[in-house]
Amino acid sequence: MSILRVKCPKCREVMEINTRTGKIEKHHAEIKPQSPDDFLRERLKNIDQEQARLEAIVAEGREREKGQKSRHEDLFRKVQEHAKEDSPVERPLRDIDID
């Protein structure tokens, strides 16, 4: 089976035609090789997007930590107030205290 590749006159995409049957096997856009400049621009764009995504995750984590810190401080204050309101706990007498 041999394949003939031609450009479609309507859409300018590549057609692969079977020379024995005359049927179109594939109809797809021609793949253009990337220049090194295009590759580097695309890679830098991807790196910038990834960096922005990671910075957003870190910022979200910081905000979550701030919220936890304030909740812990509030809980600690409540426990301190509760401890002050309760009567002081008397220490048991030890043998050394009796003398």
Residue frames relative to the residue before (quaternion, step in Angstrom):
aa qw qx qy qz dx dy dz
M 1.0000 0.0000 0.0000 0.0000 0.00 0.00 0.00
S 0.0834 -0.7913 0.6036 0.0497 3.58 -0.79 0.95
I 0.2878 -0.7611 0.5694 0.1169 3.51 -1.12 0.83
L 0.1620 -0.7560 0.6286 0.0843 3.53 -1.04 0.86
R 0.1738 -0.7911 0.5803 0.0849 3.57 -0.78 1.04
V 0.0758 0.7814 -0.6123 0.0937 3.55 -0.81 1.10
K 0.4781 -0.6376 0.5103 0.3231 3.54 -1.27 0.40
C 0.4780 -0.6545 0.5112 0.2860 3.53 -1.04 0.86
P 0.4395 -0.7169 0.4671 0.2734 3.62 -0.77 0.92
K 0.6692 0.5051 -0.3085 0.4494 3.62 1.12 -0.48
C 0.8373 0.2070 -0.0711 0.5011 3.56 0.64 -1.12
R 0.3943 -0.7489 0.4473 0.2893 3.59 1.28 -0.13
E 0.4738 0.6321 -0.4697 0.3942 3.58 1.11 0.60
V 0.5744 -0.6074 0.4320 0.3385 3.57 -1.24 0.40
M 0.1220 -0.7586 0.6368 0.0635 3.53 -1.02 0.91
E 0.1981 -0.7419 0.6266 0.1330 3.55 -1.06 0.77
I 0.0886 -0.8187 0.5673 -0.0066 3.54 -0.52 1.21
N 0.3910 -0.6894 0.5642 0.2315 3.55 -0.99 0.96
T 0.3711 -0.7686 0.4758 0.2125 3.58 -0.56 1.14
R 0.6319 0.5334 -0.3484 0.4414 3.63 1.09 -0.46
T 0.7875 0.3076 -0.1644 0.5082 3.56 0.84 -0.98
G 0.3898 -0.7315 0.4739 0.2973 3.60 1.14 -0.53
K 0.5284 0.6308 -0.4097 0.3937 3.59 1.27 0.16
I 0.4827 -0.6338 0.5192 0.3095 3.52 -1.22 0.59
E 0.2827 -0.7762 0.5458 0.1402 3.55 -0.66 1.13
K 0.7972 -0.0197 0.0562 0.6007 3.59 0.89 -0.95
H 0.0820 -0.7562 0.6479 0.0399 3.52 -1.21 0.63
H 0.2457 0.7853 -0.5198 0.2295 3.58 -0.15 1.24
A 0.6161 -0.5405 0.4254 0.3837 3.51 -1.34 0.35
E 0.5044 -0.6413 0.4853 0.3143 3.52 -1.08 0.71
I 0.3615 -0.7286 0.5417 0.2121 3.55 -0.88 0.94
K 0.1942 -0.7845 0.5822 0.0890 3.53 -0.66 1.15
P 0.4331 -0.6826 0.5078 0.2975 3.59 -0.86 0.84
Q 0.4268 -0.7018 0.5128 0.2496 3.54 -1.01 0.85
S 0.4058 -0.6684 0.5576 0.2784 3.51 -1.09 0.70
P 0.6358 -0.5354 0.3704 0.4147 3.62 -1.11 0.45
D 0.6223 0.5453 -0.3505 0.4388 3.60 1.05 -0.69
D 0.6579 0.5034 -0.3094 0.4671 3.57 0.96 -0.88
F 0.6365 0.5322 -0.3258 0.4533 3.55 0.99 -0.85
L 0.6832 0.4869 -0.2905 0.4602 3.58 0.88 -0.93
R 0.6305 0.5245 -0.3357 0.4634 3.59 1.01 -0.78
E 0.6647 0.5000 -0.3006 0.4667 3.56 0.93 -0.90
R 0.6557 0.5131 -0.3090 0.4597 3.57 0.97 -0.85
L 0.6508 0.5044 -0.3122 0.4738 3.60 0.98 -0.84
K 0.6226 0.5316 -0.3328 0.4680 3.57 1.04 -0.75
N 0.6578 0.5026 -0.3030 0.4721 3.59 0.97 -0.87
I 0.6434 0.5165 -0.3213 0.4647 3.58 1.00 -0.81
D 0.6487 0.5121 -0.3168 0.4654 3.60 0.97 -0.84
Q 0.6467 0.5107 -0.3180 0.4689 3.59 0.98 -0.82
E 0.6586 0.5034 -0.3070 0.4675 3.58 0.95 -0.86
Q 0.6450 0.5164 -0.3189 0.4645 3.58 0.99 -0.82
A 0.6451 0.5093 -0.3187 0.4721 3.59 0.97 -0.81
R 0.6424 0.5185 -0.3235 0.4625 3.60 1.00 -0.81
L 0.6747 0.4912 -0.2938 0.4660 3.59 0.93 -0.89
E 0.6328 0.5202 -0.3323 0.4674 3.60 1.02 -0.74
A 0.6321 0.5224 -0.3317 0.4664 3.58 1.04 -0.73
I 0.6410 0.5152 -0.3230 0.4683 3.59 1.00 -0.79
V 0.6578 0.5026 -0.3095 0.4679 3.60 0.94 -0.87
A 0.6489 0.5132 -0.3191 0.4623 3.61 0.94 -0.85
E 0.6365 0.5173 -0.3233 0.4719 3.58 1.01 -0.79
G 0.6514 0.5143 -0.3100 0.4638 3.59 0.98 -0.82
R 0.6325 0.5267 -0.3303 0.4620 3.58 1.02 -0.78
E 0.6570 0.5054 -0.3106 0.4652 3.58 0.92 -0.89
R 0.6434 0.5172 -0.3196 0.4652 3.57 1.00 -0.82
E 0.6475 0.5144 -0.3146 0.4659 3.60 1.02 -0.82
K 0.6253 0.5309 -0.3417 0.4586 3.60 1.01 -0.76
G 0.6479 0.5185 -0.3089 0.4647 3.55 1.00 -0.83
Q 0.6594 0.4948 -0.3096 0.4737 3.57 0.96 -0.83
K 0.6373 0.5340 -0.3385 0.4406 3.58 0.95 -0.82
S 0.6758 0.4763 -0.3064 0.4717 3.59 0.89 -0.86
R 0.6281 0.5211 -0.3418 0.4660 3.62 1.02 -0.69
H 0.6561 0.5017 -0.3147 0.4678 3.59 0.97 -0.81
E 0.6441 0.5148 -0.3241 0.4637 3.59 0.98 -0.80
D 0.6412 0.5160 -0.3192 0.4698 3.60 0.98 -0.82
L 0.6569 0.5037 -0.3063 0.4701 3.57 0.92 -0.88
F 0.6457 0.5173 -0.3220 0.4601 3.59 0.97 -0.84
R 0.6461 0.5142 -0.3209 0.4639 3.62 0.97 -0.83
K 0.6450 0.5187 -0.3194 0.4614 3.58 0.96 -0.83
V 0.6584 0.4967 -0.3096 0.4732 3.58 0.95 -0.85
Q 0.6353 0.5194 -0.3325 0.4648 3.60 1.01 -0.76
E 0.6557 0.5039 -0.3107 0.4687 3.61 0.92 -0.88
H 0.6475 0.5145 -0.3115 0.4680 3.54 0.98 -0.86
A 0.6544 0.5085 -0.3131 0.4638 3.59 0.99 -0.80
K 0.6521 0.5073 -0.3202 0.4635 3.61 1.03 -0.73
E 0.6570 0.5225 -0.3071 0.4484 3.58 1.04 -0.76
D 0.6398 0.5182 -0.3319 0.4604 3.57 1.02 -0.74
S 0.5613 -0.5850 0.4535 0.3702 3.55 -1.20 0.52
P 0.5542 -0.6141 0.4281 0.3638 3.58 -1.02 0.68
V 0.4462 -0.6791 0.5186 0.2659 3.55 -1.03 0.75
E 0.3281 -0.7397 0.5527 0.1992 3.54 -0.85 0.98
R 0.4123 -0.7012 0.5273 0.2456 3.47 -0.99 0.89
P 0.4846 -0.6593 0.4770 0.3209 3.59 -0.95 0.74
L 0.5311 -0.6236 0.4701 0.3286 3.53 -1.14 0.61
R 0.2237 -0.7509 0.6081 0.1279 3.49 -1.06 0.86
D 0.6647 -0.5002 0.3574 0.4246 3.56 -1.19 0.38
I 0.6545 0.5221 -0.3242 0.4405 3.59 0.93 -0.75
D 0.6349 0.5473 -0.3315 0.4330 3.62 1.11 -0.62
I 0.6042 0.5926 -0.3544 0.3977 3.60 1.09 -0.62
D 0.6586 0.5402 -0.3232 0.4123 3.61 0.92 -0.74
